[in-house]
Amino acid sequence: MKASQQLSASLEDYLEAIFHIVQSKQAARAKDIVERLGVHNSSVTQALRTLSERGLVNYAPYDLVTLTDEGRQAALDVVERHQALRSFLIDVLGLDAQRAEEDACRLEHGISEEVIERLRLLMAYRRRHPGEVSCWNDSLGDFVAGKES
């Protein structure tokens, strides 16, 4: 996402919700967003106006809501961060799915792209080498077999 498009955690949550609704229904209605996020109509209206002004959603009052290409990319970024964190919390830290889901929602907004990328690489490494201890190798820019401490 462009630096000028930095979004608050709340707006990222709206984009993520719209993304999931659109995936299942092809388009979102304000009512769908209200139900998914448990917020008031007025909050959804304001968020949709802001996202529309930033060119991230196609929105008009009482009409369907869809993501623009840029909005879809921004939403995908949030969704991928969420999935990487959720996977790490469950598969590495052993948290139950509900706790992992809740914590991934909180963490996804404040974590750096470098940390997310390393989590993605770690989870990919673990899928290729199950049960193997791994550590980061700066020169390779990836995880390698490591030693247990």
N, C-alpha and C positions, 0 to 999 in steps of 0.2 A: 504494500500500500504506500502511496506517496506520503512523504513526511507531512505535507500540508493537510493530509486527510487523517491525521491522528484522531482517534475517536475515544470518547470516554468509555469506561467499562459498561455503562448503561446502554450506550448506543451500540456497542459491540454485541450486547445481549439481544437487542432488537434485531440486528442483522442476522445473528445466529438463529433466532426464532423464526424470522421470515424465511431464511434458507430452508429450514426443516419443514415448515408448512408448505412452501412452494414445492419441495420435493415430493410431498405426499398428495398435494391437491392442485398442483400446477400454478396456483396463485394464492395469495393470502388476503384475508379480509381483516379489518381492524379488530373485529370480534374474535377472530382466531388468535391474534396476538395477545389480546386481553386475557383470553383463557389460558394460553400457553405460559405467559409470564406472571399471571396473577396480579395485574396492574389495572389502573383505572383507564377508562376511555380517553380522558383528557391527556393522560401521560402518553398514551399511544399516539394520539393525534399530534402532540408536540414533537415527539420523536420522529414520526413519519415526515413531518414538515422539515425538520432539521436534516434528516437523511436525504430527502428530496432536494433540498437546497444544495447539498453537497454532491449531488449527482449519483447517489448510491441506490436510490429506489425510484420507481415510477409510482407516483401517488397523486390522487385527487380525492377530495372528500367523497365518501360513499361509494368509492370505486374499488376495484381490486388493486392489490399491491404486488408488484413484482420487483425483482432486483435488476439493476442495470448491469452491464458487463463488469464495470468497476465495483459495483456493490456485491456482485456474485464472488468476485475475487477476494474482496475484503472479508466477506462472510466465510468463504472457504478457509481463509487464513485462521479465523477464529475457531472454526470447526476442527481444523487439523491440530491446532494447539491444544484444544480440549481433548481430542482423542489421544494425542501423544501423552499428555499428563495423566489421563484416566488409565491408559494402558500401563504406564510406569507405576502408578499408585497401586494398581491391582497386582500386576505381574512381578514387580520387584519388591515393593513394600508390603505386599500381602494384605492390603486393605479390602474390606468387603465392597461390593459394587456400589451400594448406596453412598457410603462414605467417600469413595473415590469420585463418584459423580459430583457430589456436593463440593468437595475440595478442588476438583479440576475446574469447576465453574468459577471458584474464587481465584485460583492461581492463574488461569489462562490470560487474565488481563494485565498482570504485573510482571510477567516473566520475560526475560530478554530473548530475542530471536536466537542468540548464540546458545543459550541453555536449551531452548526447544529443539534446535537442530541436533544438539548432542544427545538429547533424549531420544529423538527419532533414530539416530545412528545406533545408540545403545540397544534400543528395542529391536532394530533390524539385525544387529549382531547376535542378540540373544535368540532370535528366531532361527538364525543360521547355525548357531552353536549352543543348543540348549544345555543347561547345566554347567557350562564352562564359566569360570571366573574371568572377568574382563576388566581391562583398564584402558584409559585414554592414551593414545600415542600421538603427540603433537606433530611429529614429522610426517606421519601417515595421514593425519586428520581423520582418524577413525579409531574404533576400539579393536584391541587385540587380546589374545590370551594373556592373562595376568597371573600373578602369584597371590595366594591368600595371605593375609597378614597374620 
